[in-house]
Amino acid sequence: MYLPFLAETGSTAVLVRPDYYAFGGAADRAGLARLVAGLRAGLVAPAPSSAG
């Protein structure tokens, strides 16, 4: 299922979202670390603002 994505992007790893879409691909460990860091950054909820 993800082999065409891997071939088209030159990736050796793919990070797949829970809805089965590819979040992104990486060609090496460093790229995978950047990909995971990007995912983590996107998952962090903003701090609630205090109205006051």
N, C-alpha and C positions, 0 to 999 in steps of 0.2 A: 504494500500500500504506500509506503514512504520511499521506496526505492527510486521512483522517478524524481522525487524531490532531492534526494541525496545526490543522484547523478547530475541533475541540472545545476545544483549549487556547488558541487565539488565538496560536499560535506561528508564527514565520516560519522557524525552523530546528529541526531535531531531531538529537539525538546518539544514534546507534544502536549498540548493543552488538554484539559479534561473533556472538552468537546471534540477532540480528535483532530483539531487543526494544528498544523505545525507552527509553533511559536517562532522557531528559527533553527538554523543549522550551524554547525561548526566543523572546521576542518582539522582542528587539533585541540589539545587540552587547554591551551591558553584561550582559544576561541570559545570553548565550552564554558570556561570559567567566566568570561565576559558575558556570555549569553545568560547564564544562571544569575549573575549579578544584575543584569538588566531586568530579568523576571522578578527578582526579589525587590528591586527598586519600585517596580510597578505594583507590587502587592502591598506595600507599606501604606497603611491608611493615614490620611492627614490627621494631625492633632485637632481635636474639636476647639473651635474658637470660643472664648468666654465672652458672653454678652454682658455688658455690665454697666 
